[in-house]
C-alpha cells in the first residue's frame, strides 16, 4: 500500500517534534536561583483547550475544538461517576462552579485562559493568578499537610524538588470545583501531584496526576506545555469575575446564582 506523501511528511514532522521535545527535556539546564534551585520564575500561560474539555472534543458554540491532555486519552471514571459527569455536561451552563465565579481549584486554574506568575522564596513557591487575583502558597519547609479533613477550594500545597522538577503535592479539597467546562469532576478526596519541569528557557512541562478513589478507577495524568509570556511589559492584570457577575445581575436578582 502506498502511503500518501503528505501523511508521511506529517508523521515524520510529528515524530521529529516529539523527539526534539524529549531531547530538550533531558538536556536542558535551567538557570538557578541564589538558593541553587531551578529558576521557574516568570509569567506563564497554557495555550490549549483543556479549560473547555480535558479530553478530545469537537467544536460547538463557544467551544473551540481541541486535542485532549489526558495521558492515555480517557479519564477512568467509575460507572456511577461517569453517569454524573454526563449529567454535568448536559447542564454545565447552570452547574459549572467556574461560571458562578468560584475559585476553580487545582489543577484547573493552571490551564484556564489567564496567565499566572511563579515567585520562588527559600521556604515556599507562590503562584499568583490573574483570575480572581488568587494566590496559592506551596510550602517547602518540610512540614506535612495539616490534619484533615479540610475542604478548601485550592487545597493545601506542599512542594519539593526532584532534580530540576518542582513537585507540588495538593490535598484537602472541597468537592465544589470541576476540572473543566465539560463536567469532569471530583470528590473531596481529590489528591493532586503537580510537576513543573523546565524544558527550555521559555517552556515548562506541566503534569498533574489525579487520584480520587470515590470517582476514578485508578490515578490518571494530564500533561501540557506552559509558555512564558514574551511581551516586554508582561504583567498580571485583573479578572474580577464576581464583580462582573454582579454588574450583569444587579438588576435581575432572579439570575444571581448565590441567592
Secondary structure, DSSP 8 states (H G I E B T S, - for coil): ----HHHHHHHHHHHHHHHHHHHHHHH----B-TTSSB---EEEEE-SSTTT-SS-B--BTTB--B---BTTSS--B-HHHHHHHHHHHHTHHHH-GGGGT----TTGGGSSSS-EEEEE-SSEEEEEESBTT-EEEEE-SS----SS---BSS-EEEEEEETTEEEEEEE-B-S--BSSTT--B--TT-EEEEEEEEEETTEEEEEEEEE-TTTBSS-EEEEEEEEE---TT-----B-HHHHHHHHHTT-GGG-TT-
